[in-house]
Amino acid sequence: MRKLAFSLIIFGIALIVVGVIRGGQAGFFLIFPFVVTSDPIAAIGFILVFIGFFILFLSPFYGEILAEITHTPEELDVERKKEYGGVILIGPFPIAFGSSEKIAKIMLIFGIVIFAIFLAITILFFSF
């Protein structure tokens, strides 16, 4: 399920890039990227990205439902350790959190990488 979601997101971004190459405009408003185009290919790309994020959001629930259907109640009683984490970017500052120190460090690294990508795109955008 997650492979499908990531595939849709990547394919959608590729279609958006094609739409920009064919005459659309792209940029950043504050920290939010935007694309302005009348190309239907870019519109399909946006739709695929939103569907991909929606499927990615629902994938944990799908796994639990599938487990309940395919396993007996005795198999479901086994405790699994679940860990979670996330990153909130407020301006250039990543705020990481997680259920364990390991996950929080991974999320902090992920936030720094996202900031570096935004910084590189911004520098490239303003250098032309």
N, C-alpha and C positions, 0 to 999 in steps of 0.2 A: 504494500500500500504506500509506504514511504517512497519507494523507488518511483512509483507512478507520480507522486506529488513533486518530487525533485525533478523528474523528467519534464513535467508540464511547466514548472517554473523556469528551468533552463531554456526550454524551447520557446516559451513566451518571451523571455528576455532577448533571445536571438531574433525573434520576429520584430520586437520593438526596435532593436538595433538596425534591422533591415529597413524599417519604416523611417528611421532617422536618416539613414544613408540615402534613401530615396527622396529626401527633401524636407523631412521634419526637423524640428529644433528640439534640443535637449538642454537642460541646465539644472541649477540648484536654486531653490528658494529657501533661505536659511539653511537647514540641513536636509531638506526634502528634495529628492530628485523629481523632475517633471519632464514630460515629453509633450510637444505640441505638434500634431500632424493630422492630416485628413486622410492618410493612407489607411485602407481597411486592413492591411497586413499588421500594422501597429495596433489597431483596435483588437484584432484577434489575439495578438500577443498579450495585451493587457488582460483580456478575458482569461487566457490560459494561466497567467501568473496568479490571478485571483482564485481560480479554481484549484490550482496547485496548493496555494496557501490554505484554502479551505479544507482540502483533503488532508494536508499535513496536520492541521488543527484537529481533525476528527480521527486520525489514525490511532491514537492510544485507546479511544473508546471502541474502535473497531476490533482491536486486538483482544480486549476484554470480552466483548460479545462473542467473538469467534472461539475463545477459550471456553466460555460457558457452554457453547453448543457442542464442541468436540470432545470435552473432557468430562469425566464423572465428577460428582461432588467431592469425593475423597481426594482426587488429584488436585482439585482447586484449593483444598485446605492448606497446602504447602505454602509456608510464608516465603515471600520473595522480598528482597531488600530493594526498595526503589529509591533512587536518588534524583534530585531535581536541581536545577539552577537556571540562572538567567542574567541578562545584562541590560541595564538601562543606560542609554547615552543621553546625558544632559550637556548639550554643547559638545565640547571636546573631551569631557570627563566621563569615563566608563564607571558605572557603579555595578559591581558584581555581587551576586548572592547565590547561595546554594545550601543544600542539606548537609554537606560535609565540606571540610576545608579543601579537599582535593577538587571537588566540583567547582567551588568558588574560584580557585586558582585557574582552572580551565576556562571558566566564564570570563575572568579578568583578561586572560590572554586573548580570548575571542573578541572581547571589547576593544582591546588595543589594536588588534588586526583590522577590525572594522573602521576604527578611527584612522588608521594609517591609509586604508583604501580611500576613504573620503578625502583625506588630506591630499593624496596623490591625484585624485580626480580633480579636486579644486585647483591645485597647482597647474595641472595640464590645461584645464579650462581657461584659466586666466593668463596662461602664457601664450595663447594664440591670438 
